[in-house]
Structure formats: structure tokens, C-alpha cells
């Protein structure tokens, strides 16, 4: 699942600074005066370089720079800094919390959970720690654990928009759409400027054939984030549901341009080209869609048949063989794999000449006498 960083990472940095202000090892007189530091986490991280050179044994300096580097997207450097801080002083729980954030940014789910457990063990408690654990369990498909930690976040902070959002996604993952919609709407009410929340609501509205609702959510989202591909897809889908295919295709094309991983947009574009028998135009969209979603319904079939229609028999045969593997009892794919496989080898099964046989006497038109 794609992690909306604006919902997770920004609140977490604020939580870290609250913890850092209470760190006994931190001496304000030795620290850089943050009020005089230029804005931007990358610049703030560089401002700490000199202080660290002067005080290489100060764990709090490394921990502070790790947070800045993490907010600047320098995940590897942030992880090195926080590991150094822990090596110097392994007592503060917030250090492990920062480490968990860095590991989550690298997609290392189990390592994230281990670091989060250590943060809790060391006495660090925060709604955002439970949020991180809940979201990580959600990404790992541990839905019960995800809901448990998201509930803990909401007990600590009932209006936590990100926790409500992830709880909506958790219920969506277990096919409880009613609960999912309730929590997503609650999240939007508390933070109405989150494009990802608007996308999820638009997507669900389209799934339930409510294109007017989807159009409202998608339009709001595009005003906030005009470069966010999924919202362009959502807007295109509501046009398609309202029988406006030309408008839908324009939005799908824009979605695919903005986000090359958006396989649904590629699938819709491919389907349109395939129906028009524009097989060459359908191919790149099908190839991209299948790289992201190998079991996308009908996409493999369209790819195989497009290759076949274009006379690219080896490629077509390879795709038919994949279909046979995916659906071993399907006689159609077994036949097509055999037939197109032969054609790829230059054996034309529909025109093979029969073996010559000796002539036989024609059957008499009259019935023989008994």
C-alpha cells in the first residue's frame, strides 16, 4: 500500500521534538539556536554538522540531525545518525521511535515493529508511536493488530485525522466498507485538505456506482493537489460511469503521465485501444499494468491476443503459457498455447497437409444386391 507521508511523517517529527526538549543529556547552551536556523530540514541538518564535530559524543545532536534528515528524505543518513545516537546512549525511547520511522521509510516492516517495541519498552509513549505501529501492521496485512494500535491512538487523541484515515483503510482491507466510509469521512472532517483521503472516498464512490459523489471528492482533491495521479484517475472513472468516454480517456492519460505506477489508468487506456483493435497502442499500457498487477483480470488475455493480432507469435505464445499456468483447467488457453506455440516455430497447424493415401474405389450410388 502506498503510504501518504503527509499523514504520518509530519506529525511524528513534532512528537520527536517534544521528547527531545525533555532529554536530560541535551544542553541548550551547547545546541544550535534553532530560532536563527534557516528554514528547511536539509539546511537544519547541515547546521548541526559543526556542533557534532565539536561534540562527537553528544547523542542528542545525532538524534536531532536524524530527525531533520528523515524529514528531508535522507533516510539512509538519518538511520546512520540515530544508530550512532543509540550507540552513545541507548536509554531514550524517542531514539528508537526515530529509528522505527526511518526503517518504515525503507519499507522494512518487521524491523520497524521491533524498533517501536523497544521505544515502548524504554518508556516512550505517544499517539504517533501507536499510529506508526498501526500503519505498519496494516502494511503487513496484520489487520487485527493494526486496528488495535489505531484504537490506542484514538484513545489518546480522539481527533487524530491520520489514525481515522488508516482505520478506514483497515476496515476497507477486511471488506467492511460501511465502517471504512465512516472513518474516512471522519478523517476528512478533521483534516479536509488531505488529497489521499479525498482519493480514497472518490475511489469508493466510483466502486459503488456513485459518480456524482466521486466527482465532488476528486474535484476537491485536484484543487489541493493538481499533480496527484490517482485523483485524475478517479475523475476519469466518474466520467466513464456517466457514459462520457472521451472525457474519461483524457483524465486516464493524464493520470498515467503523472504516475507510471497507476496500473488502473493503464488498464482503462488499454481496454479502450483493444476494443478499437488498436493492438499496438494497447501493448505498452498492458505491459505496464501487468508489471504492477500480474493477475489483473483480462489484462493477460488482451496482451496475448494483441501480440497474436500483430503477428508477434513468440511473445503471444509466452503469454498464453502464462495463462495456462494461472488457469490450468482452461482448455481454451491450453489450445491457444499449443497452436500459437507451433506457429512461433513455423508450424501452421490450420494448414498442415494430410499424408498421401492410396486411392480408393468410389462408393457406388446404387445399393448392392444382396
HELIX and SHEET records of a PDB file:
HELIX    1   1 UNK A    5  UNK A   20  1                                  16    
HELIX    2   2 UNK A   28  UNK A   30  5                                   3    
HELIX    3   3 UNK A   34  UNK A   36  5                                   3    
HELIX    4   4 UNK A   41  UNK A   54  1                                  14    
HELIX    5   5 UNK A   59  UNK A   71  1                                  13    
HELIX    6   6 UNK A   75  UNK A   88  1                                  14    
HELIX    7   7 UNK A   93  UNK A  105  1                                  13    
HELIX    8   8 UNK A  109  UNK A  121  1                                  13    
HELIX    9   9 UNK A  127  UNK A  139  1                                  13    
HELIX   10  10 UNK A  143  UNK A  156  1                                  14    
HELIX   11  11 UNK A  161  UNK A  173  1                                  13    
HELIX   12  12 UNK A  177  UNK A  190  1                                  14    
HELIX   13  13 UNK A  195  UNK A  207  1                                  13    
HELIX   14  14 UNK A  211  UNK A  224  1                                  14    
HELIX   15  15 UNK A  229  UNK A  241  1                                  13    
HELIX   16  16 UNK A  245  UNK A  258  1                                  14    
HELIX   17  17 UNK A  263  UNK A  275  1                                  13    
HELIX   18  18 UNK A  279  UNK A  292  1                                  14    
HELIX   19  19 UNK A  299  UNK A  309  1                                  11    
HELIX   20  20 UNK A  313  UNK A  326  1                                  14    
HELIX   21  21 UNK A  331  UNK A  344  1                                  14    
HELIX   22  22 UNK A  349  UNK A  351  5                                   3    
END                                                                             
